């Protein structure tokens, strides 16, 4: 097998294409011939030892893959050699083969391409869990999305619309705003990349002017940093502010704002939720397959790279160029 391995702490340039023996599935595992691997922002963190999970080196990044079952480990039931599957592995996906617990695998819908399958579960799983389980979003509510052109942001746009919400997409450029409108956002707002105190005040006023006196019902923050506080200042009564990610840094929030708004700051840790509530996770995955079949959601693949260019794929994401999803196509 071949894999793009992280052998030392560092950026995308540190990944090395390496050949190694084919893996053997342990008890309860399946070996998968990887056909496609989703590329996500956590992959840029895990190779720098900046993610919650810190695998022992050498390891391949890549937390979601699609492929074909090649071999079953002892005790595996419900899967057969030749099954097309999606696997959530945390890491190890930037490879031609990997072994994954059968419990971390889902059978793919027959008509779903491998590239779509590899880009569906993490982003749409995160956003569906956030909006359904953590925010309990309702038809007619206003959903405000920070970082809306990224993978989880695009998923939130589509899922927000499917839930009957008014969706406002906040992004860093007019090009990204056009993209979000094409995805289905009702309205867009372009924010500055230099979010100092004056820019924060201006940003909050822009949001309030756009959403109206009722304020934001649900805010989806996949950016963090100095962008979070202006959004919380525009929250409506009993609003829910979803904490999803921090590419701009971990924000410092004056908690008096939550009292004045009677709003909630709600953490979204989708990966842990799948282990805490596996039954709920499977129900959510079936929701997503149903929405996909109905044409209400579809991964927007912005760029495709071969396995050996995984470093370039990670650079594309960390440079905030991506609009939607990035995928590795594995031959």
ABEGO torsion letter per residue (X at the ends): XBBBBBABBEBAAABBBBBBBBBBBBBGBBBBBBABBBBBAAAAAAAAGABABBBBOBBBBEABBBEBBABBBBGBBGBBBGBBBBBBAGBGABBABBBBBAAABBBBBAABBAAAAAAAAAAAAAAAAAAAAAAGBBBGBBBBBBGAABAAAAAAAAAAAAAGBBBBBBBABAAAAAAAAAAGBABBBBBBABBBAAAAAAAAAAAAAAAEAAEBABBBBAAEEAAAAAAAAABBBGBBBBBABAAAEBBBBBAAAAAAAGBBBBBBBAAAAAAABAAAAAAAAAAAAAAAAAGABBBBBABBBBAAAAAAAAAAAAAGABBEBBBBBBX
